[in-house]
Amino acid sequence: MAQPAFWRTLFRTKPIEAYQKESQQSGLKRALGRWSLVSLGIGAIIGGGIFTLTGVAAKNYAGPALALSFVIAGV
């Protein structure tokens, strides 16, 4: 009974004019400068390194309570 309405809702389309109108209205402005982007990059590199080193140390030196030690460290 309700299946044709479901399929119509699932496969409905939007006119291209609506997408064009939405793309022209941008509420965002450029706020990140050069130093902000450099800081984000450095933070991502350091953060990735921390997680990589933790995994290497866990592989080489961990015992059976590895999951418990991560839970305690997270608290």
N, C-alpha and C positions, 0 to 999 in steps of 0.2 A: 504494500500500500504506500508506504512512505519512501520507498526506494527510488522512484523517479525523481522526487524532490531532492533526495540525498545526492544522487548522481549529478543533477543540475547544479547543486551547490558546490559539489566537489570539482566540477570541470567548468565552472563559470569563468568568463574572460573579462578583462577590463579593456576599454578602448585605449588606443595608443595616445590619444589626446590627453587623457587623464594622467598617463605616465609623464608626458612632456610637461604638463602644467606642474606636476609635483617636482620634477627635476629642476625647474627654473626657480622654485621657491626654496632657497637654502637658508636655514636659520643658523648655520655654523659660520664662524669666522676663524681665520688662521691666528692661533694664539701661541704656538710653540716656536721659539726662536732657535738659533743655532746651538746655544749652550744647553737648552732644554733637551734637544734631540741627542746631543752628545752624552748628556747625563743619563738619558734613558738607555742608550746603547751600552754604556759602561756598566750600568746597573744590571742589564740583561746578561752581559758576559760574566760578571761576578756571580750573579745568582745561579746561572747555569753551571758554573764551576763548583759552587758549593754543593749542589745536588749531585754532580758527577763524583766529586771526591767522597761524599758520604756513601755513595753506592760502592765505590772501589774499596773503601775501608770496611764496609759491611761484608763485602764478598771475601776479603782476605782474613778478617779478624773476628767475624761474628760467630756467635754460638746459637743455640736453639732458641734463645729469648730475644731474637732480633726484633720481632714485631712488638714485643713488650717494651723494649728500649726505645723504639720510635714513638710509641704512645706516651711514655714518660717524658721524653724530650719535647714532645709537642705540647704538653701541659705546662 
